[in-house]
């Protein structure tokens, strides 16, 4: 796999959290399409995207506790060395509704026949059975994001250009990605297909976008367009074209300020992020003699947050944009004991470990997302004698790939190296009203 293809794949996976709702709806049973009406479409969409929305939050926490227990029980069936694994109580979210800070809305035909409906899909796009439902009444979405989707749909209604349903259908408009901070500032990216531009002239389109959004959505502080001919594009494949406003927006977490660019990844529930990071640090059991390896570090939020407790942090990420933001965020917050490496995670980690071969106290923190980690990365982590603790964070620990990674870290027959023992699991609910829950896992040896 080439570097560019791998980079694109990771970009798509990383942004899975920002488009999770669309993916969930799209993967639902196509039979829902036949049940949709103008009256029930919003309720059905809520059931698909936020399946726990009708349940009291205390009950949601109990359900996620049971799910966490089921994950642990599944791990125990994998013939690993017998150790006691403590399952801690679920840390509840600070914000239960309107907590998502990034959403991607796509375009398709709505229940009313509008071919430029902006929202989430019900049905299967692969089978051609799709209805797009506007994101009204979704309790996890901010009102400003819902309004941005509506404003965008109003613009599409006035545009002569077609929507792009398939990459080769000649359409132009593909969707909008909306990111916001707690101050209410919005960074919006219009997603479009370059093949749909008439005569290759985009200047008029740019002017219309700027005029429309400035008039109808004053909260937009930064407006971009990305002309992407693929399912998803990195900024290397398709640059983000700045149309108006500032280049960035900023978010404050704890006492730190972080820069957000069009392709930044920040966990969706900002108010609960400090609780997640505190649980990681509690497991890390660190002091000023330790170095933290922050793997898949994104924009450096955890490294900056943890920097005052340790000797230093080394963040690694494949995204050049993420590393640029991480370096800026560290410098902007007066943090001088963090440095960041851009590149393939496995190759970069080997290089970093070689440079730190005399460092005695190391802890690795891995953001494994929903997909787990590669066997090559497991091998590197197991063979690093300085690493006594690994903190592994997964938002879908029961997936096949995540479970495989967890087992590989522990299994005595993985290779000749000493495996780790899973000693603690801390569930943290960053996704209220959904079935998702982050598990912070402590591996020791």
VOGU-3710 file (C-alpha; in Angstrom, 3 decimals, decimal comma):
1> xxxxxxxxxx> 0,000/0,000/0,000  1,417/3,379/-0,958  1,905/6,134/1,596  -0,765/8,256/-0,079  -3,341/5,473/-0,093  -2,590/4,617/3,539  -2,821/8,294/4,478  -6,205/8,506/2,734  -7,436/5,380/4,529  -6,414/6,713/7,921
11> xxxxxxxxxx> -8,039/10,053/7,079  -11,302/8,253/6,339  -11,113/6,199/9,539  -10,197/9,188/11,676  -13,150/11,134/10,349  -15,411/8,188/11,037  -16,405/9,791/14,323  -17,436/12,999/12,606  -19,636/11,145/10,139  -20,635/8,292/12,437
21> xxxxxxxxxx> -24,262/9,275/12,279  -24,312/9,140/8,496  -22,564/5,795/8,470  -24,933/4,342/11,060  -27,995/5,482/9,207  -26,625/4,267/5,894  -25,980/0,794/7,325  -29,501/0,388/8,696  -32,006/-2,002/7,217  -33,382/-0,917/3,850
31> xxxxxxxxxx> -36,816/-1,905/5,138  -36,823/1,383/7,045  -37,055/3,210/3,729  -40,492/1,723/3,090  -41,656/2,824/6,534  -40,574/6,449/6,185  -43,224/9,156/5,965  -43,093/12,932/6,236  -44,418/12,607/9,785  -42,188/9,846/11,173
41> xxxxxxxxxx> -38,892/10,461/9,326  -37,291/12,452/12,152  -38,279/9,931/14,807  -36,919/7,044/12,719  -33,678/8,938/12,090  -33,329/9,532/15,843  -33,871/5,817/16,515  -31,127/4,914/14,033  -28,513/7,499/14,999  -29,279/7,874/18,718
51> xxxxxxxxxx> -30,867/4,527/19,651  -30,831/5,344/23,382  -32,452/8,770/23,117  -35,725/7,670/24,748  -33,937/6,106/27,731  -33,137/8,001/30,940  -29,422/8,759/31,121  -28,930/6,796/34,340  -30,320/3,765/32,534  -27,986/4,434/29,612
61> xxxxxxxxxx> -25,028/4,287/31,990  -26,234/0,929/33,321  -26,535/-0,399/29,768  -22,996/0,725/28,979  -21,762/-0,882/32,183  -23,321/-4,173/31,055  -21,768/-3,772/27,619  -18,339/-3,119/29,166  -18,758/-6,255/31,237  -19,632/-8,233/28,112
71> xxxxxxxxxx> -16,435/-7,010/26,439  -14,383/-8,147/29,426  -16,147/-11,518/29,458  -15,388/-11,962/25,757  -11,699/-11,219/26,391  -11,637/-13,818/29,157  -12,671/-16,543/26,704  -9,526/-16,049/24,579  -7,192/-18,394/26,512  -5,019/-15,651/27,996
81> xxxxxxxxxx> -2,990/-15,891/31,210  -5,368/-15,614/34,139  -5,155/-12,224/35,824  -7,621/-10,133/37,751  -9,033/-7,360/35,582  -10,843/-4,590/37,441  -13,811/-3,096/35,604  -14,362/0,399/36,965  -17,615/2,340/37,062  -18,667/4,194/33,926
91> xxxxxxxxxx> -17,638/7,853/33,992  -20,739/9,714/32,759  -20,673/12,502/30,226  -20,755/16,094/31,407  -22,875/17,079/28,389  -25,704/14,718/27,428  -27,270/16,604/24,522  -25,978/18,931/21,782  -22,408/17,798/22,405  -21,134/16,921/18,924
101> xxxxxxxxxx> -18,557/19,431/17,702  -18,210/18,080/14,147  -20,853/16,763/11,756  -20,896/15,883/8,071  -24,194/16,187/6,218  -24,638/14,564/2,815  -27,094/15,075/-0,048  -29,724/12,829/-1,601  -33,429/12,749/-2,392  -35,702/13,437/0,561
111> xxxxxxxxxx> -39,071/11,921/1,410  -40,720/14,910/-0,287  -38,875/14,248/-3,545  -36,380/17,099/-3,142  -33,218/15,825/-4,901  -31,042/18,188/-2,870  -32,059/17,292/0,669  -29,206/17,782/3,138  -28,920/15,436/6,096  -28,364/11,756/6,896
121> xxxxxxxxxx> -29,194/8,685/4,851  -31,749/6,030/5,744  -31,298/2,856/3,714  -28,438/1,506/1,643  -26,645/3,706/-0,874  -24,968/0,583/-2,262  -28,385/-0,819/-3,183  -29,679/2,505/-4,414  -32,395/2,594/-1,758  -31,732/5,832/0,050
131> xxxxxxxxxx> -33,835/8,571/1,579  -32,059/11,621/2,990  -33,585/12,993/6,184  -32,745/16,507/7,443  -31,026/16,440/10,868  -33,864/18,044/12,806  -34,656/16,907/16,351  -31,396/14,967/16,765  -30,607/15,686/20,393  -26,845/15,106/20,086
141> xxxxxxxxxx> -26,437/17,802/17,435  -25,954/21,474/18,153  -28,693/23,772/16,917  -26,062/25,746/14,993  -25,073/22,622/13,035  -28,688/21,868/12,193  -29,135/25,462/11,049  -25,985/25,239/8,904  -27,414/22,185/7,110  -30,662/24,078/6,470
151> xxxxxxxxxx> -28,832/27,152/5,153  -26,796/24,938/2,845  -29,935/23,218/1,560  -31,494/26,621/0,850  -28,436/27,481/-1,261  -28,700/24,206/-3,168  -32,315/24,984/-3,975  -31,197/28,129/-5,780  -28,238/26,482/-7,538  -28,453/25,150/-11,098
161> xxxxxxxxxx> -25,749/22,593/-10,339  -26,777/19,016/-9,582  -26,033/17,069/-6,437  -23,403/14,340/-6,675  -24,797/10,988/-5,512  -22,182/8,795/-7,177  -18,611/9,801/-8,007  -19,159/9,421/-11,755  -22,633/10,948/-12,147  -21,448/14,435/-13,133
171> xxxxxxxxxx> -22,958/16,131/-10,087  -21,221/18,870/-8,107  -22,620/19,312/-4,572  -21,679/16,510/-2,152  -22,230/17,826/1,358  -21,082/20,069/4,160  -18,904/19,453/7,199  -19,584/21,714/10,161  -17,180/22,119/13,100  -17,822/24,420/16,029
181> xxxxxxxxxx> -16,378/25,358/19,405  -18,160/26,076/22,667  -18,098/29,799/21,904  -20,363/29,119/18,933  -17,796/29,829/16,215  -18,294/27,679/13,113  -15,795/26,378/10,576  -17,626/24,982/7,538  -16,266/23,003/4,597  -18,372/22,618/1,468
191> xxxxxxxxxx> -17,684/19,236/-0,125  -17,996/19,102/-3,928  -16,879/17,095/-6,961  -14,573/18,926/-9,401  -16,111/17,152/-12,419  -19,391/18,958/-11,791  -17,993/22,460/-12,317  -19,357/23,985/-15,550  -16,455/24,845/-17,863  -14,121/24,449/-14,902
201> xxxxxxxxxx> -15,098/27,910/-13,640  -15,532/27,984/-9,896  -15,155/31,700/-9,165  -18,887/32,419/-9,362  -19,626/29,420/-7,139  -17,172/30,697/-4,530  -18,717/34,168/-4,531  -22,242/32,776/-4,169  -21,173/30,576/-1,256  -19,529/33,448/0,614
211> xxxxxxxxxx> -22,472/35,808/0,037  -25,094/33,229/1,029  -23,441/32,089/4,246  -22,446/35,572/5,387  -26,038/36,686/4,965  -27,769/33,653/6,465  -25,330/32,187/9,017  -23,290/34,887/10,782  -21,817/32,321/13,208  -19,559/31,043/10,425
221> xxxxxxxxxx> -16,097/32,356/11,194  -14,309/30,267/8,575  -15,571/28,964/5,228  -13,799/26,507/2,924  -14,537/24,364/-0,105  -12,848/21,073/-0,963  -13,105/19,665/-4,490  -12,713/15,952/-3,911  -13,099/13,346/-6,690  -12,883/10,407/-4,259
231> xxxxxxxxxx> -15,011/9,084/-1,408  -12,810/11,088/0,974  -9,722/13,182/0,315  -6,797/14,309/2,366  -5,651/17,874/1,878  -2,763/16,447/-0,163  -5,203/14,942/-2,653  -7,605/17,899/-2,625  -6,560/21,118/-0,843  -9,022/22,996/1,318
241> xxxxxxxxxx> -9,706/26,281/-0,473  -10,235/29,124/1,972  -13,187/31,291/0,950  -13,777/33,730/3,788  -13,160/34,549/7,434  -10,348/33,275/9,623  -8,299/30,238/8,672  -8,938/28,523/12,014  -11,232/28,421/14,994  -10,048/27,658/18,538
251> xxxxxxxxxx> -11,308/25,523/21,409  -10,431/25,712/25,091  -9,990/22,485/27,067  -9,120/22,902/30,718  -6,723/25,880/30,621  -5,333/25,118/27,166  -6,307/26,600/23,801  -6,264/24,415/20,698  -6,298/25,398/17,029  -8,802/23,635/14,790
261> xxxxxxxxxx> -8,325/23,418/11,021  -10,682/21,954/8,380  -9,355/18,408/8,758  -8,686/18,439/12,497  -9,863/15,544/14,634  -11,055/16,438/18,126  -13,097/14,093/20,285  -16,767/15,024/19,896  -17,684/15,698/23,519  -15,349/18,508/24,562
271> xxxxxxxxxx> -16,720/18,968/28,089  -15,957/15,323/28,915  -12,445/15,209/27,401  -10,714/16,259/30,685  -12,371/13,314/32,460  -11,076/10,950/29,780  -7,569/12,362/30,049  -7,614/12,197/33,851  -8,555/8,516/33,715  -5,648/7,889/31,306
281> xxxxxxxxxx> -3,212/9,690/33,610  -4,487/7,761/36,631  -3,709/4,502/34,854  -0,337/5,767/33,613  0,996/6,192/37,173  3,601/8,679/36,000  5,973/11,218/37,473  8,564/13,671/36,182  10,921/10,841/35,185  8,500/9,450/32,571
291> xxxxxxxxxx> 8,178/9,947/28,835  4,771/9,455/27,229  4,450/8,045/23,725  1,244/9,553/22,328  0,368/7,315/19,380  -2,136/8,686/16,854  -1,782/11,980/18,660  -3,899/14,039/16,246  -3,682/17,747/17,135  -1,710/17,063/20,319
301> xxxxxxxxxx> -4,435/17,661/22,880  -3,455/14,820/25,199  0,282/15,526/24,972  -0,283/19,160/25,886  -2,655/18,158/28,697  -0,187/15,594/30,113  2,997/17,608/29,618  3,106/19,159/33,079  3,138/15,743/34,758  6,038/14,122/32,882
311> xxxxxxxxxx> 9,569/14,589/31,622  8,259/14,815/28,067  5,787/13,617/25,448  6,414/12,334/21,943  3,388/12,440/19,643  3,204/10,478/16,402  0,610/10,866/13,659  0,526/10,150/9,935  -1,315/13,380/9,142  0,886/16,377/8,304
321> xxxxxxxxxx> -1,959/18,724/9,186  -2,385/17,085/12,591  1,314/17,473/13,371  1,304/21,111/12,245  -1,564/21,813/14,609  0,048/19,804/17,415  3,294/21,777/17,137  1,375/25,054/17,079  -0,793/24,023/20,033  2,203/23,069/22,162
331> xxxxxxxxxx> 4,061/26,299/21,396  0,951/28,449/21,771  0,302/26,987/25,230  3,877/27,447/26,407  4,599/23,710/26,402  8,251/22,968/25,633  8,660/19,308/26,588  6,613/17,830/23,736  7,714/17,094/20,220  5,803/15,547/17,368
341> xxxxxxxxxx> 6,676/13,213/14,511  4,767/12,944/11,244  4,825/9,642/9,423  3,802/6,000/9,357  3,094/4,990/12,946  5,140/1,799/12,987  8,212/3,204/11,237  8,119/6,418/13,254  7,761/4,564/16,553  10,816/2,404/15,745
351> xxxxxxxxxx> 12,809/5,585/15,103  11,588/7,230/18,311  12,365/4,169/20,424  15,856/3,992/18,960  16,419/7,626/19,934  15,122/6,903/23,452  16,855/3,578/24,028  18,359/4,875/27,266  15,026/6,176/28,594  14,023/3,897/31,446
361> xxxxxxxxxx> 10,490/5,037/32,220  8,046/5,034/29,314  4,290/4,779/28,928  2,476/4,392/25,619  -0,978/5,900/25,106  -2,722/4,588/21,998  -5,826/6,085/20,447  -7,003/2,944/18,675  -10,411/4,383/17,715  -12,771/1,711/16,349
371> xxxxxxxxxx> -10,291/-0,221/14,258  -7,600/-1,497/16,607  -3,898/-1,468/15,775  -1,711/-3,422/13,371  0,117/-6,620/14,282  3,364/-4,850/13,428  2,618/-2,174/16,022  1,738/-4,846/18,589  5,074/-6,511/17,882  6,988/-3,250/18,420
381> xxxxxxxxxx> 5,177/-2,518/21,681  5,730/-6,019/23,055  9,445/-5,992/22,203  10,134/-2,600/23,795  11,567/-3,541/27,202  11,212/0,003/28,578  7,445/-0,100/28,174  5,850/-1,414/31,335  2,423/0,130/30,772  0,210/0,713/27,756
391> xxxxxxxxxx> -3,030/2,670/27,900  -5,224/1,637/24,999  -8,337/3,685/24,164  -11,044/2,172/21,987  -14,485/3,510/21,072  -15,581/0,100/19,772  -13,696/-2,498/21,735  -16,031/-5,310/20,708  -15,248/-5,011/17,000  -13,345/-7,897/15,435
401> xxxxxxxxxx> -10,245/-5,807/14,723  -10,197/-4,155/18,161  -10,623/-7,485/19,934  -7,794/-8,970/17,859  -5,460/-6,140/18,933  -6,347/-6,576/22,605  -5,687/-10,308/22,446  -2,418/-9,848/20,527  -1,055/-7,530/23,214  -1,590/-10,244/25,836
411> xxxxxxxxxx> -1,356/-13,642/24,201  1,755/-15,636/25,214  1,968/-17,284/21,783  1,861/-14,081/19,739  5,660/-14,198/19,485  8,632/-14,839/21,770  8,325/-11,493/23,567  6,689/-10,994/26,948  3,037/-10,087/26,599  1,033/-7,668/28,703
421> xxxxxxxxxx> -1,740/-8,301/31,191  -5,007/-6,398/30,994  -5,438/-5,232/34,590  -7,992/-2,411/34,421  -10,819/-1,134/32,230  -12,300/2,323/32,664  -15,422/3,079/30,591  -15,914/6,768/29,742  -19,137/7,840/28,074  -18,294/10,393/25,398
431> xxxxxxxxxx> -21,325/9,482/23,288  -24,591/9,803/25,286  -27,780/8,560/23,622  -25,772/6,224/21,361  -24,442/2,688/21,759  -20,831/3,886/21,753  -18,639/4,116/24,843  -14,880/4,605/25,125  -12,957/1,967/27,049  -9,648/3,025/28,563
441> xxxxx> -7,655/-0,180/29,049  -4,522/-0,568/31,138  -2,014/-3,215/30,048  0,873/-3,957/32,429  3,819/-6,312/32,681
//
